[in-house]
Amino acid sequence: MKPRTQMLALMLIACCPATWAADLAAAQVVPMMAQLRTEGVPLDRQVAALQQQVAVLQAQVNALLAAVNVTETGVTLQGPAVTIAGAKVELKADGMLILRGNDLTADIARNANLRSGFSVAISSNAGVTLQAGTEMAVNGSRVLLNGGTRPIATVGSLVQPGAGGANQVITGSTTVRAD
């Protein structure tokens, strides 16, 4: 059986009802057995070779069953390390897409984009660091720093000296504000 046919058979077996999967497996095994060259080979050696092939296939099926769990509500891939690789890999959800784990790393060789049709929130119970190798652009109709209730001083702004060095900006940017 060609590798592509084997992969298709395994995927169908994993995703289909048991009776249909058994029929598919039988349909794949019968042609394989017909292709065996048995001329001049003693029957006991043929049986031993087939038993060895069955043992290998059973081990592969057991490994697949341990890694793939198919239920009516979904499919789970599990293992000590799961790799999904391809020229293009797309994760798609009509509802919510959730990534869970202790740590998350995205290592992008070239450009990275994060787009949202609505709002984006980034929060941390510890610190957050934004760093750029050259310049960093923060754009918005209004930029609020730490709540943004007071104007930020810009060149030419009036600043009123306060007690203990707590100066107050009288005139400043109306679009960049801080607390």
Backbone as JSON Lines, residues from 0, in Angstrom:
{"i":0,"aa":"M","n":[0.85,-1.16,0.0],"ca":[0.0,0.0,0.0],"c":[0.9,1.24,0.0]}
{"i":1,"aa":"K","n":[0.56,2.22,-0.78],"ca":[1.34,3.45,-0.86],"c":[1.19,4.22,0.45]}
{"i":2,"aa":"P","n":[2.26,4.98,0.84],"ca":[2.18,5.75,2.09],"c":[0.98,6.69,2.14]}
{"i":3,"aa":"R","n":[0.65,7.31,1.03],"ca":[-0.48,8.24,1.0],"c":[-1.78,7.49,1.27]}
{"i":4,"aa":"T","n":[-1.92,6.28,0.7],"ca":[-3.11,5.46,0.91],"c":[-3.17,5.01,2.36]}
{"i":5,"aa":"Q","n":[-2.02,4.64,2.94],"ca":[-1.98,4.24,4.34],"c":[-2.43,5.38,5.24]}
{"i":6,"aa":"M","n":[-1.93,6.61,4.99],"ca":[-2.3,7.75,5.81],"c":[-3.8,8.02,5.7]}
{"i":7,"aa":"L","n":[-4.34,7.95,4.48],"ca":[-5.77,8.16,4.28],"c":[-6.57,7.11,5.04]}
{"i":8,"aa":"A","n":[-6.12,5.87,4.96],"ca":[-6.82,4.79,5.66],"c":[-6.8,5.03,7.16]}
{"i":9,"aa":"L","n":[-5.65,5.43,7.72],"ca":[-5.56,5.69,9.15],"c":[-6.44,6.86,9.56]}
{"i":10,"aa":"M","n":[-6.47,7.93,8.74],"ca":[-7.31,9.07,9.05],"c":[-8.78,8.67,9.02]}
{"i":11,"aa":"L","n":[-9.17,7.9,8.02],"ca":[-10.56,7.47,7.93],"c":[-10.93,6.54,9.07]}
{"i":12,"aa":"I","n":[-10.01,5.66,9.44],"ca":[-10.26,4.76,10.56],"c":[-10.45,5.57,11.83]}
{"i":13,"aa":"A","n":[-9.63,6.61,12.02],"ca":[-9.7,7.42,13.23],"c":[-10.97,8.26,13.28]}
{"i":14,"aa":"C","n":[-11.48,8.68,12.13],"ca":[-12.61,9.6,12.1],"c":[-13.95,8.94,11.81]}
{"i":15,"aa":"C","n":[-13.99,7.66,11.53],"ca":[-15.22,7.01,11.09],"c":[-15.75,6.06,12.15]}
{"i":16,"aa":"P","n":[-17.05,5.71,12.07],"ca":[-17.6,4.71,12.96],"c":[-16.84,3.39,12.83]}
{"i":17,"aa":"A","n":[-16.84,2.6,13.89],"ca":[-16.02,1.39,13.95],"c":[-16.36,0.4,12.83]}
{"i":18,"aa":"T","n":[-17.63,0.19,12.51],"ca":[-17.98,-0.8,11.48],"c":[-17.47,-0.36,10.12]}
{"i":19,"aa":"W","n":[-17.6,0.93,9.81],"ca":[-17.12,1.42,8.53],"c":[-15.61,1.33,8.47]}
{"i":20,"aa":"A","n":[-14.93,1.64,9.59],"ca":[-13.48,1.55,9.65],"c":[-13.02,0.11,9.44]}
{"i":21,"aa":"A","n":[-13.75,-0.86,10.03],"ca":[-13.39,-2.28,9.86],"c":[-13.54,-2.69,8.4]}
{"i":22,"aa":"D","n":[-14.62,-2.25,7.77],"ca":[-14.82,-2.56,6.35],"c":[-13.68,-1.97,5.51]}
{"i":23,"aa":"L","n":[-13.3,-0.72,5.82],"ca":[-12.23,-0.07,5.09],"c":[-10.91,-0.82,5.28]}
{"i":24,"aa":"A","n":[-10.63,-1.2,6.53],"ca":[-9.39,-1.94,6.81],"c":[-9.38,-3.25,6.05]}
{"i":25,"aa":"A","n":[-10.5,-3.97,6.04],"ca":[-10.57,-5.24,5.32],"c":[-10.36,-5.01,3.82]}
{"i":26,"aa":"A","n":[-10.93,-3.94,3.3],"ca":[-10.78,-3.64,1.88],"c":[-9.33,-3.34,1.52]}
{"i":27,"aa":"Q","n":[-8.55,-2.77,2.47],"ca":[-7.16,-2.46,2.22],"c":[-6.27,-3.69,2.4]}
{"i":28,"aa":"V","n":[-6.61,-4.57,3.36],"ca":[-5.76,-5.73,3.67],"c":[-5.87,-6.8,2.58]}
{"i":29,"aa":"V","n":[-7.07,-7.05,2.07],"ca":[-7.25,-8.11,1.07],"c":[-6.38,-7.89,-0.16]}
{"i":30,"aa":"P","n":[-6.35,-6.67,-0.75],"ca":[-5.45,-6.46,-1.89],"c":[-3.98,-6.62,-1.51]}
{"i":31,"aa":"M","n":[-3.6,-6.25,-0.29],"ca":[-2.21,-6.4,0.13],"c":[-1.83,-7.87,0.16]}
{"i":32,"aa":"M","n":[-2.72,-8.71,0.66],"ca":[-2.42,-10.14,0.76],"c":[-2.3,-10.76,-0.62]}
{"i":33,"aa":"A","n":[-3.11,-10.25,-1.56],"ca":[-3.05,-10.79,-2.92],"c":[-1.72,-10.45,-3.58]}
{"i":34,"aa":"Q","n":[-1.08,-9.36,-3.14],"ca":[0.19,-8.94,-3.74],"c":[1.38,-9.72,-3.19]}
{"i":35,"aa":"L","n":[1.19,-10.44,-2.08],"ca":[2.3,-11.2,-1.5],"c":[2.78,-12.26,-2.48]}
{"i":36,"aa":"R","n":[4.06,-12.38,-2.59],"ca":[4.64,-13.4,-3.47],"c":[4.88,-14.65,-2.63]}
{"i":37,"aa":"T","n":[4.14,-15.67,-2.93],"ca":[4.19,-16.88,-2.1],"c":[4.8,-18.07,-2.85]}
{"i":38,"aa":"E","n":[5.14,-17.86,-4.09],"ca":[5.68,-18.98,-4.87],"c":[7.01,-19.45,-4.3]}
{"i":39,"aa":"G","n":[7.11,-20.71,-3.99],"ca":[8.34,-21.31,-3.53],"c":[8.69,-21.0,-2.08]}
{"i":40,"aa":"V","n":[7.86,-20.28,-1.36],"ca":[8.13,-19.96,0.04],"c":[7.29,-20.9,0.91]}
{"i":41,"aa":"P","n":[7.92,-21.61,1.84],"ca":[7.16,-22.52,2.69],"c":[6.07,-21.77,3.46]}
{"i":42,"aa":"L","n":[4.98,-22.45,3.73],"ca":[3.82,-21.85,4.38],"c":[4.16,-21.32,5.78]}
{"i":43,"aa":"D","n":[5.0,-22.05,6.54],"ca":[5.34,-21.59,7.88],"c":[6.11,-20.26,7.85]}
{"i":44,"aa":"R","n":[6.93,-20.04,6.83],"ca":[7.66,-18.76,6.69],"c":[6.71,-17.64,6.28]}
{"i":45,"aa":"Q","n":[5.73,-17.96,5.43],"ca":[4.72,-16.97,5.04],"c":[3.93,-16.53,6.27]}
{"i":46,"aa":"V","n":[3.53,-17.51,7.09],"ca":[2.76,-17.21,8.3],"c":[3.6,-16.37,9.26]}
{"i":47,"aa":"A","n":[4.86,-16.72,9.43],"ca":[5.74,-15.96,10.33],"c":[5.9,-14.52,9.85]}
{"i":48,"aa":"A","n":[6.06,-14.35,8.54],"ca":[6.2,-13.0,7.99],"c":[4.92,-12.2,8.2]}
{"i":49,"aa":"L","n":[3.77,-12.84,7.99],"ca":[2.49,-12.16,8.2],"c":[2.28,-11.82,9.67]}
{"i":50,"aa":"Q","n":[2.67,-12.72,10.56],"ca":[2.53,-12.45,11.99],"c":[3.39,-11.26,12.4]}
{"i":51,"aa":"Q","n":[4.58,-11.17,11.82],"ca":[5.46,-10.04,12.11],"c":[4.83,-8.74,11.6]}
{"i":52,"aa":"Q","n":[4.26,-8.76,10.41],"ca":[3.61,-7.57,9.87],"c":[2.41,-7.17,10.72]}
{"i":53,"aa":"V","n":[1.65,-8.15,11.17],"ca":[0.48,-7.88,12.02],"c":[0.94,-7.25,13.34]}
{"i":54,"aa":"A","n":[2.03,-7.76,13.92],"ca":[2.54,-7.2,15.17],"c":[2.97,-5.75,14.99]}
{"i":55,"aa":"V","n":[3.64,-5.45,13.88],"ca":[4.07,-4.08,13.61],"c":[2.85,-3.18,13.42]}
{"i":56,"aa":"L","n":[1.89,-3.64,12.65],"ca":[0.67,-2.84,12.43],"c":[-0.09,-2.64,13.73]}
{"i":57,"aa":"Q","n":[-0.18,-3.66,14.56],"ca":[-0.89,-3.53,15.83],"c":[-0.19,-2.52,16.73]}
{"i":58,"aa":"A","n":[1.14,-2.52,16.74],"ca":[1.89,-1.53,17.54],"c":[1.62,-0.12,17.02]}
{"i":59,"aa":"Q","n":[1.57,0.03,15.69],"ca":[1.28,1.34,15.11],"c":[-0.14,1.78,15.45]}
{"i":60,"aa":"V","n":[-1.09,0.89,15.39],"ca":[-2.48,1.22,15.73],"c":[-2.57,1.6,17.21]}
{"i":61,"aa":"N","n":[-1.9,0.86,18.09],"ca":[-1.92,1.18,19.51],"c":[-1.33,2.55,19.78]}
{"i":62,"aa":"A","n":[-0.22,2.88,19.1],"ca":[0.39,4.2,19.25],"c":[-0.55,5.29,18.76]}
{"i":63,"aa":"L","n":[-1.23,5.04,17.65],"ca":[-2.19,6.0,17.11],"c":[-3.36,6.18,18.06]}
{"i":64,"aa":"L","n":[-3.88,5.08,18.61],"ca":[-4.99,5.16,19.56],"c":[-4.59,5.9,20.83]}
{"i":65,"aa":"A","n":[-3.34,5.79,21.24],"ca":[-2.87,6.5,22.43],"c":[-2.74,8.0,22.16]}
{"i":66,"aa":"A","n":[-2.47,8.38,20.93],"ca":[-2.24,9.78,20.59],"c":[-3.49,10.5,20.1]}
{"i":67,"aa":"V","n":[-4.45,9.77,19.51],"ca":[-5.64,10.38,18.94],"c":[-6.87,9.84,19.65]}
{"i":68,"aa":"N","n":[-7.66,10.75,20.19],"ca":[-8.9,10.36,20.84],"c":[-10.05,11.01,20.07]}
{"i":69,"aa":"V","n":[-10.9,10.19,19.45],"ca":[-12.02,10.68,18.65],"c":[-13.3,10.39,19.41]}
{"i":70,"aa":"T","n":[-14.08,11.44,19.68],"ca":[-15.38,11.28,20.33],"c":[-16.42,12.02,19.5]}
{"i":71,"aa":"E","n":[-17.67,11.95,19.93],"ca":[-18.73,12.67,19.23],"c":[-18.56,14.18,19.37]}
{"i":72,"aa":"T","n":[-17.87,14.62,20.42],"ca":[-17.73,16.06,20.66],"c":[-16.45,16.66,20.11]}
{"i":73,"aa":"G","n":[-15.49,15.82,19.66],"ca":[-14.27,16.39,19.12],"c":[-13.15,15.39,18.98]}
{"i":74,"aa":"V","n":[-12.0,15.89,18.58],"ca":[-10.81,15.08,18.38],"c":[-9.7,15.67,19.25]}
{"i":75,"aa":"T","n":[-8.99,14.81,19.97],"ca":[-7.89,15.24,20.82],"c":[-6.61,14.57,20.36]}
{"i":76,"aa":"L","n":[-5.57,15.37,20.09],"ca":[-4.23,14.86,19.82],"c":[-3.44,15.05,21.09]}
{"i":77,"aa":"Q","n":[-2.78,14.0,21.56],"ca":[-2.03,14.14,22.81],"c":[-0.74,13.34,22.74]}
{"i":78,"aa":"G","n":[0.23,13.79,23.5],"ca":[1.51,13.11,23.55],"c":[2.51,13.98,24.26]}
{"i":79,"aa":"P","n":[3.69,13.44,24.57],"ca":[4.7,14.25,25.25],"c":[5.13,15.44,24.4]}
{"i":80,"aa":"A","n":[5.1,15.32,23.1],"ca":[5.38,16.43,22.19],"c":[4.55,16.18,20.94]}
{"i":81,"aa":"V","n":[3.74,17.16,20.54],"ca":[2.91,17.05,19.34],"c":[3.38,18.13,18.37]}
{"i":82,"aa":"T","n":[3.75,17.73,17.18],"ca":[4.21,18.67,16.17],"c":[3.24,18.66,15.0]}
{"i":83,"aa":"I","n":[2.83,19.84,14.6],"ca":[2.02,20.0,13.39],"c":[2.89,20.84,12.46]}
{"i":84,"aa":"A","n":[3.24,20.3,11.32],"ca":[4.16,21.0,10.42],"c":[3.6,21.04,9.02]}
{"i":85,"aa":"G","n":[3.96,22.06,8.28],"ca":[3.54,22.16,6.9],"c":[3.99,23.49,6.32]}
{"i":86,"aa":"A","n":[3.86,23.63,5.02],"ca":[4.2,24.9,4.38],"c":[3.26,26.0,4.88]}
{"i":87,"aa":"K","n":[2.01,25.63,5.17],"ca":[1.04,26.55,5.76],"c":[0.2,25.74,6.73]}
{"i":88,"aa":"V","n":[0.13,26.18,7.98],"ca":[-0.69,25.53,8.99],"c":[-1.71,26.54,9.46]}
{"i":89,"aa":"E","n":[-2.97,26.19,9.41],"ca":[-4.03,27.11,9.78],"c":[-4.88,26.47,10.86]}
{"i":90,"aa":"L","n":[-5.02,27.16,11.99],"ca":[-5.93,26.74,13.05],"c":[-7.16,27.6,12.91]}
{"i":91,"aa":"K","n":[-8.33,26.98,12.83],"ca":[-9.54,27.72,12.56],"c":[-10.62,27.28,13.53]}
{"i":92,"aa":"A","n":[-11.38,28.23,14.04],"ca":[-12.5,27.92,14.93],"c":[-13.64,28.87,14.62]}
{"i":93,"aa":"D","n":[-14.85,28.33,14.5],"ca":[-16.02,29.18,14.33],"c":[-16.33,29.92,15.62]}
{"i":94,"aa":"G","n":[-15.98,29.31,16.75],"ca":[-16.18,29.94,18.05],"c":[-14.87,30.49,18.56]}
{"i":95,"aa":"M","n":[-14.47,30.05,19.74],"ca":[-13.29,30.56,20.4],"c":[-12.09,29.64,20.16]}
{"i":96,"aa":"L","n":[-10.93,30.22,19.94],"ca":[-9.68,29.47,19.81],"c":[-8.89,29.72,21.09]}
{"i":97,"aa":"I","n":[-8.59,28.65,21.82],"ca":[-7.95,28.76,23.12],"c":[-6.6,28.05,23.08]}
{"i":98,"aa":"L","n":[-5.56,28.73,23.55],"ca":[-4.24,28.13,23.74],"c":[-3.98,28.1,25.23]}
{"i":99,"aa":"R","n":[-3.7,26.92,25.78],"ca":[-3.45,26.8,27.22],"c":[-2.12,26.11,27.45]}
{"i":100,"aa":"G","n":[-1.41,26.55,28.45],"ca":[-0.15,25.92,28.81],"c":[0.56,26.74,29.86]}
{"i":101,"aa":"N","n":[1.67,26.26,30.33],"ca":[2.45,27.0,31.32],"c":[3.2,28.15,30.68]}
{"i":102,"aa":"D","n":[3.71,27.96,29.48],"ca":[4.47,29.0,28.78],"c":[4.02,29.02,27.32]}
{"i":103,"aa":"L","n":[4.16,30.17,26.67],"ca":[3.83,30.31,25.26],"c":[4.97,31.08,24.6]}
{"i":104,"aa":"T","n":[5.52,30.51,23.55],"ca":[6.57,31.18,22.78],"c":[6.17,31.16,21.32]}
{"i":105,"aa":"A","n":[6.26,32.3,20.68],"ca":[6.08,32.38,19.24],"c":[7.4,32.89,18.68]}
{"i":106,"aa":"D","n":[8.09,32.07,17.92],"ca":[9.39,32.43,17.36],"c":[9.19,32.61,15.87]}
{"i":107,"aa":"I","n":[9.12,33.84,15.42],"ca":[8.8,34.16,14.03],"c":[10.06,34.65,13.33]}
{"i":108,"aa":"A","n":[10.42,34.03,12.23],"ca":[11.65,34.37,11.52],"c":[11.55,35.72,10.8]}
{"i":109,"aa":"R","n":[10.36,36.07,10.35],"ca":[10.22,37.32,9.6],"c":[9.18,38.22,10.27]}
{"i":110,"aa":"N","n":[8.13,38.58,9.6],"ca":[7.13,39.51,10.12],"c":[6.06,38.78,10.91]}
{"i":111,"aa":"A","n":[5.47,39.47,11.89],"ca":[4.37,38.92,12.67],"c":[3.26,39.96,12.73]}
{"i":112,"aa":"N","n":[2.03,39.51,12.59],"ca":[0.88,40.4,12.66],"c":[-0.16,39.78,13.58]}
{"i":113,"aa":"L","n":[-0.77,40.6,14.41],"ca":[-1.89,40.19,15.23],"c":[-3.02,41.16,14.91]}
{"i":114,"aa":"R","n":[-4.11,40.65,14.35],"ca":[-5.23,41.51,13.95],"c":[-6.48,41.05,14.68]}
{"i":115,"aa":"S","n":[-7.33,42.01,14.97],"ca":[-8.61,41.7,15.6],"c":[-9.68,42.56,14.97]}
{"i":116,"aa":"G","n":[-10.85,41.99,14.8],"ca":[-11.98,42.76,14.29],"c":[-12.55,43.68,15.36]}
{"i":117,"aa":"F","n":[-12.22,43.43,16.62],"ca":[-12.69,44.25,17.73],"c":[-11.51,44.58,18.62]}
{"i":118,"aa":"S","n":[-11.66,44.5,19.91],"ca":[-10.6,44.94,20.82],"c":[-9.57,43.85,21.08]}
{"i":119,"aa":"V","n":[-8.39,44.27,21.56],"ca":[-7.32,43.36,21.94],"c":[-6.9,43.75,23.36]}
{"i":120,"aa":"A","n":[-6.8,42.76,24.24],"ca":[-6.35,43.02,25.61],"c":[-5.14,42.15,25.89]}
{"i":121,"aa":"I","n":[-4.1,42.75,26.45],"ca":[-2.91,42.02,26.89],"c":[-2.76,42.33,28.37]}
{"i":122,"aa":"S","n":[-2.75,41.3,29.2],"ca":[-2.61,41.54,30.63],"c":[-1.64,40.53,31.22]}
{"i":123,"aa":"S","n":[-1.09,40.9,32.37],"ca":[-0.12,40.04,33.04],"c":[-0.23,40.26,34.54]}
{"i":124,"aa":"N","n":[-0.04,39.2,35.31],"ca":[0.02,39.35,36.76],"c":[1.4,39.8,37.21]}
{"i":125,"aa":"A","n":[2.34,39.87,36.3],"ca":[3.69,40.36,36.57],"c":[3.97,41.49,35.58]}
{"i":126,"aa":"G","n":[5.17,41.63,35.12],"ca":[5.52,42.73,34.22],"c":[5.23,42.41,32.76]}
{"i":127,"aa":"V","n":[5.18,43.44,31.95],"ca":[5.04,43.33,30.5],"c":[6.14,44.18,29.88]}
{"i":128,"aa":"T","n":[6.87,43.62,28.94],"ca":[7.94,44.33,28.27],"c":[7.64,44.41,26.79]}
{"i":129,"aa":"L","n":[7.68,45.6,26.23],"ca":[7.6,45.8,24.79],"c":[8.96,46.36,24.38]}
{"i":130,"aa":"Q","n":[9.59,45.74,23.4],"ca":[10.93,46.16,23.02],"c":[11.05,46.12,21.5]}
{"i":131,"aa":"A","n":[11.7,47.12,20.96],"ca":[11.94,47.17,19.52],"c":[13.42,47.41,19.27]}
{"i":132,"aa":"G","n":[13.94,46.81,18.2],"ca":[15.34,47.0,17.85],"c":[15.61,48.39,17.3]}
{"i":133,"aa":"T","n":[14.62,49.01,16.7],"ca":[14.79,50.37,16.19],"c":[13.68,51.23,16.78]}
{"i":134,"aa":"E","n":[12.7,51.64,16.01],"ca":[11.66,52.51,16.55],"c":[10.4,51.71,16.85]}
{"i":135,"aa":"M","n":[9.58,52.23,17.77],"ca":[8.31,51.61,18.11],"c":[7.22,52.65,17.88]}
{"i":136,"aa":"A","n":[6.23,52.3,17.13],"ca":[5.13,53.21,16.86],"c":[3.91,52.77,17.66]}
{"i":137,"aa":"V","n":[3.34,53.71,18.4],"ca":[2.09,53.48,19.12],"c":[1.09,54.45,18.53]}
{"i":138,"aa":"N","n":[0.1,53.92,17.82],"ca":[-0.84,54.77,17.11],"c":[-2.25,54.58,17.66]}
{"i":139,"aa":"G","n":[-3.01,55.65,17.68],"ca":[-4.4,55.6,18.09],"c":[-4.97,57.0,18.07]}
{"i":140,"aa":"S","n":[-6.29,57.12,18.0],"ca":[-6.89,58.46,18.02],"c":[-6.61,59.11,19.37]}
{"i":141,"aa":"R","n":[-6.53,58.29,20.44],"ca":[-6.09,58.75,21.76],"c":[-5.23,57.65,22.35]}
{"i":142,"aa":"V","n":[-4.1,58.03,22.96],"ca":[-3.22,57.07,23.62],"c":[-3.29,57.38,25.11]}
{"i":143,"aa":"L","n":[-3.75,56.41,25.89],"ca":[-3.89,56.6,27.34],"c":[-2.84,55.76,28.05]}
{"i":144,"aa":"L","n":[-2.05,56.4,28.89],"ca":[-1.04,55.7,29.68],"c":[-1.51,55.67,31.13]}
{"i":145,"aa":"N","n":[-1.6,54.47,31.69],"ca":[-1.98,54.29,33.09],"c":[-3.32,54.96,33.42]}
{"i":146,"aa":"G","n":[-4.29,54.8,32.57],"ca":[-5.61,55.38,32.81],"c":[-5.86,56.66,32.05]}
{"i":147,"aa":"G","n":[-4.84,57.46,31.84],"ca":[-4.9,58.62,30.97],"c":[-5.85,59.72,31.37]}
{"i":148,"aa":"T","n":[-5.79,60.22,32.63],"ca":[-6.71,61.29,33.03],"c":[-6.06,62.67,32.94]}
{"i":149,"aa":"R","n":[-4.73,62.75,32.83],"ca":[-4.04,64.05,32.78],"c":[-3.22,64.17,31.5]}
{"i":150,"aa":"P","n":[-3.09,65.4,30.97],"ca":[-2.3,65.57,29.73],"c":[-0.82,65.35,29.97]}
{"i":151,"aa":"I","n":[-0.12,64.93,28.94],"ca":[1.34,64.73,28.98],"c":[1.97,66.01,28.44]}
{"i":152,"aa":"A","n":[3.05,66.44,29.07],"ca":[3.74,67.66,28.63],"c":[4.44,67.39,27.31]}
{"i":153,"aa":"T","n":[4.33,68.34,26.41],"ca":[5.05,68.3,25.14],"c":[5.86,69.6,25.05]}
{"i":154,"aa":"V","n":[6.64,69.75,24.02],"ca":[7.45,70.96,23.86],"c":[6.52,72.17,23.84]}
{"i":155,"aa":"G","n":[6.79,73.12,24.73],"ca":[6.0,74.35,24.8],"c":[4.85,74.27,25.78]}
{"i":156,"aa":"S","n":[4.65,73.15,26.47],"ca":[3.56,73.03,27.44],"c":[3.85,73.86,28.68]}
{"i":157,"aa":"L","n":[2.79,74.34,29.31],"ca":[2.92,75.05,30.58],"c":[2.87,74.04,31.71]}
{"i":158,"aa":"V","n":[3.85,74.15,32.63],"ca":[3.93,73.24,33.76],"c":[3.96,74.08,35.03]}
{"i":159,"aa":"Q","n":[3.1,73.75,36.0],"ca":[3.05,74.47,37.27],"c":[3.83,73.66,38.3]}
{"i":160,"aa":"P","n":[4.87,74.3,38.89],"ca":[5.65,73.59,39.92],"c":[4.77,73.26,41.11]}
{"i":161,"aa":"G","n":[4.96,72.05,41.63],"ca":[4.18,71.63,42.79],"c":[5.09,71.31,43.96]}
{"i":162,"aa":"A","n":[4.48,71.06,45.1],"ca":[5.23,70.75,46.32],"c":[5.93,69.41,46.18]}
{"i":163,"aa":"G","n":[7.17,69.35,46.63],"ca":[7.95,68.11,46.61],"c":[8.27,67.63,45.21]}
{"i":164,"aa":"G","n":[8.28,68.5,44.21],"ca":[8.63,68.12,42.83],"c":[7.49,67.51,42.05]}
{"i":165,"aa":"A","n":[6.26,67.53,42.62],"ca":[5.1,66.99,41.92],"c":[4.53,68.08,41.02]}
{"i":166,"aa":"N","n":[5.15,68.27,39.87],"ca":[4.71,69.3,38.95],"c":[3.43,68.88,38.25]}
{"i":167,"aa":"Q","n":[2.64,69.88,37.85],"ca":[1.38,69.6,37.17],"c":[1.41,70.24,35.78]}
{"i":168,"aa":"V","n":[1.06,69.44,34.77],"ca":[1.01,69.94,33.39],"c":[-0.29,70.73,33.24]}
{"i":169,"aa":"I","n":[-0.17,71.99,32.86],"ca":[-1.35,72.84,32.68],"c":[-1.88,72.69,31.25]}
{"i":170,"aa":"T","n":[-1.0,72.79,30.26],"ca":[-1.38,72.56,28.86],"c":[-0.46,71.47,28.33]}
{"i":171,"aa":"G","n":[-0.98,70.6,27.53],"ca":[-0.17,69.51,27.0],"c":[-0.93,68.81,25.88]}
{"i":172,"aa":"S","n":[-0.54,67.62,25.6],"ca":[-1.16,66.87,24.52],"c":[-2.59,66.49,24.9]}
{"i":173,"aa":"T","n":[-3.51,66.68,23.98],"ca":[-4.9,66.27,24.23],"c":[-5.13,64.83,23.78]}
{"i":174,"aa":"T","n":[-4.18,64.28,23.04],"ca":[-4.38,62.91,22.55],"c":[-3.5,61.88,23.25]}
{"i":175,"aa":"V","n":[-2.5,62.35,24.0],"ca":[-1.67,61.44,24.81],"c":[-1.82,61.87,26.26]}
{"i":176,"aa":"R","n":[-2.35,60.96,27.1],"ca":[-2.64,61.31,28.48],"c":[-2.09,60.23,29.39]}
{"i":177,"aa":"A","n":[-1.78,60.63,30.62],"ca":[-1.23,59.66,31.59],"c":[-1.75,60.01,32.98]}
{"i":178,"aa":"D","n":[-1.48,59.14,33.9],"ca":[-1.76,59.37,35.33],"c":[-0.48,59.36,36.1]}
